[in-house]
Each structure stands twice: as structure tokens, then as C-alpha cells.
């Protein structure tokens, strides 16, 4: 369980924020003096999460996410429902503190990916993609026989995706000047269509899979950031945890759009923290 101090409104008693996602349920336990503890549980085990919430002895519980209604039924506490995008906006603003810019793109990479414009405290979803952690878990299990997210990330960190993907340079092999940067991806998984050479190992396939998700998230986020006129893109979501390959993909693509990246500490708990903040205010 991690711990932090954030600019929360003072209040009487402990407030717990809970973000019930499709894969993980994240908790933020905000104590009256401002310290906050974070924890998470599989969303398949909501009774365990409910026990942890009750054990904190909260004066109030803020609930957000698609499974919030299911968790509410397991709690005999004062609860408040908080909109998911409002929760993300409030939580990430607290994590950023004085470093927060007036306007930025907030990208939550969870089971899927949502992209929100934060403008002077107002948060509106302006796009997203169905690619995310759920994609990695599903394809990792079916293609690689790897069901554990941490194991998949470890494999990806050791792999070489160019044994799986085609680069722009591969498409222009004769010395011609390509119309795009030679090191960019021309086609993901395209080398698998050929029987030439040694087959890729699990590490190579894992890296190509994670990079595919990261690259597509980055391309969409970069386009939205340009359209919205924002310079900074702030990332949150549990899919980034222990996943250096995903961060590498984002860091490779987004600077090409002239955008800055930010990965706040504990950003996987952004919506849970925001739910606690909003619940304490209301």
C-alpha cells in the first residue's frame, strides 16, 4: 500500500474513495489530516474490497467507475456516487498540485483508454480508444499463454519488436528516401505473415503487443492534444504500472507531436482519490 500527502479539503473523519473498474478496484483512504493511503483489489473480489473500505471506518465513501453500484450494495455506509470523469479530474489535479497547468489532456489507460480535456478544473471526455490493459491481458493469454499482467510486462521489457513488426525502413529497402521517419512502425505484426527466418519468441511478441497499444494510444492522444491546443499530456491508469515498454512507446511518439508527457506518482489511483475529494466536498 502506498501513501502520499495531497491538497485535500479538511474534514471530520476519514473519507474513502473507490474506483471500481472492469479489472481492478482502487481505493484511496483520505485521513482528516491530509495523508492518503492507496490500495487495490481484483474487481472479481468485491467483497474483499468492501471489507477493506469498512475497516477504514470512513465517515463517507465516494464511489465511481462502472462497478460502483455493485459495491454500494455491499456497504452499510454513507456513500456518494461521483461521475468518473469528475473523479479523474479532481484526483489528478490533487496529484499534480502546483505543477498542474490550466489546460492539459488527461489520459486514463485502464482496461480501455479515455482521453479528457482538463480546462480550469472542468473535465470533459473528448476521445479515447478501446485499446488498453484489457487488450494486453486478452491477447497475452490467447497468443502467448500468459495470464499474469506483470509477467507479460516482464517479457515485453526483454523483447525485440522488430522481429515482429515492419518499420518504414523495411518498406523502403532500396535506399530510397521514405516519406516518414525510417524508424517508425509501418505495420504491426506484419513479419508474422512471412515464413522466412526463425519464429519470434514470446518476449518479441509481448513487446510488439504492448508497443501496439502504446503507439495507438499515443497517436490518438497526440492528435487530440493538437486539436485542443494543449501542450501537456498527463497519464494515469493501472496499465502503466510496472510497464516500461508502454511508457517507452508513449515517449517515442508524443514528442514527435511537440507534446510534453507527465506521469504523476500514484496516478493509477487518480479516480479513487478524486472520488474521495468530491465526496468530502459534498
Buried (B, 14 or more C-beta within 10 A) or exposed (E): EEEBEBEBEEBEEBBBBBBBBBBBBBBBBBBBEEEBBBBBBEBEEBEEBBEBBBEBEBBBBBBBBEBBEBBBEBBEBEBBBBBBBBBBBBBBBBBBEEEBEEBBBBBBBBBBBBBBBBBEEEBEBBBBBEBBBBBBBEBBEEBBEBEEBEBBBBBBBEBEBBBBBBBBBBBBEEEEEBEEEEEBBBEBBBBBEEEEEEEBBBBBBBBBBBBBBBBBBBBBBBEBBBEBEBBBBBBBBBBBBEBBBBBBBBBBBBEEBEBBBBEBEBBBBBBBBBBBBBBBBE
